[in-house]
Amino acid sequence: MCRYLLTFVLALLIGLATSQASAADARIIYVKADARGANNGTSWANAYTSLQTALAAATSDTEIWVAMGTYLPTTGASRRATFHLKNGVALYGGFRGHETARDQRNWIAYQTILNGDIGLRGIRDDNVYHVVMSSDNDATAVLDGFTITDGNATGADWYSRGGGMLNVNGGPTVRNCTFTGNQAIDGGGMLNYTSSPTVIQSVFRGNTATNGGGMYNAFGSHSTVINALFIGNTAHSWGGGMHNYTECNPTLVNVVFSGNQAQWGGAFTCYGLCGARIVNATFSWNRATSQGGALYNVYAASPTVHNSILWANFDPPGEGIYVDGSSVIQISHSLVDGGWPGAGNLDADPLFEDTDGADDVPGTADDDLRLQRDSPALDIGDNAAVPADTMDLDRDGDLTEPLPRDLDGVPRFACVRCSAPPAPGTLPRVDLGAYERQSFRLALYFPLALAR
């Protein structure tokens, strides 16, 4: 185990060096709401006070560093105002306003809020439709370290989609972001229309919509979501946490769905030729008023679920998972409440650390869905199902290794109940669910864990 801990610490150090080197190569524009200098964006002292001004000035190969505070898309009253991402421009929030390196920021302690409440405070009807928008952008359009809130996409056509963020025809990169308190007809937190963003280490909490409370993928959107929380989102119809509509094949790894609600698919829906891939996810205390407390699959849907936990999800039929006659779902090496056919599946209490948290209410943000030391879900997963770290999230240069960290950022392959150490050159068997139980406690800073 010491060898795995050493590897993890070395990966962190390599990651810091890599991140700082990349920042040094890019032009930096500074934004600070209370800056008193020349307001030309050249330093913290002379920072722009408006993020929109910085975006207008940014060209390719630019980083925009944004200090803590609240930023509105407009000082006027136009509900169509939005923060529009640009290719080659990376927005980084979470700065206090004196940092000299990007890795000195702390987006949890120094919240940088993109707020759509441009009119009367607390009145949604005059909020912007989309707080953030991306159209025809690629992965070089980056949003990292922000809280996105108070979008209200309840208009017509495009203005009914994506209250927090609307992505159209592209694939931007979203990291270390929290989407909360957004509203829409489709896609309260985020809507992707023929768009396949990469969403890493982010939170979707308390967003509402008719369809897709947290996220809505539509018409060939193949989102990649790694290390994320979907908590307490609500859809009046389809997909409390996430709704996938027509030929969408999202990939989800190390994801928690808890306390989400909808009529169909409390946590997650696959509707129409949907081939979602779900690996190491935890579904708990999600509710559907009709069918599919956890998963709802209709019209030739064909999702696959591996190394996951689906426990204590509720709907009137008491099934948790709904699959219509035209669809098929493959579940393997997973713990399913009530059981499910498939290799390595089991039906047993996963023994979460604290199912209902300090508030004694299950399905809320303070629940601890990590596994106890005697959980039956430890060390029984399928390592072959863990996808490769093709984006090099641990920045060690190895793009072929299995994704090496869990939702907390700790080593994904940890041997807690192994009868013997793994053979040389092999990894211990992965745990089920979004969290890997460790045989030690790490006193390190993991922002996503604190964001819960």
Secondary structure, DSSP 8 states (H G I E B T S, - for coil): -HHHHHHHHHHHHHHHHHHHHHHHHSEEEEE-TT--S--SSSSSTT-BS-HHHHHHH--SSEEEEEESEEE-S-SS--TT--EE--TTEEEEEEE-S--SSGGG--TTTS-EEEE---SSTT-GGGS-S-SEEEES--TTSEEES-EEE--EE-SSGGGGB-SSEEEESS--EEES-EEES-EEEE-SSEEEES---EEEEEEEES-EEEE-SSEEEESS---EEEEEEEES-EEEEE-SSEEEESS---EEEEEEEES-EEEE-SSEEEESS---EEEEEEEES-EEEEE-SSEEEESS---EEES-EEES-B-TTS-SEEE-TT---EEES-EETT---STT-B-S---EEESSTTTT-TTSTT-EEEE-TT-TTTT-S-GGGS-B-TT-TT-SS-SSSB--B-TTSSBS---SS-SS---TT------SSS----SS------HHHHH-
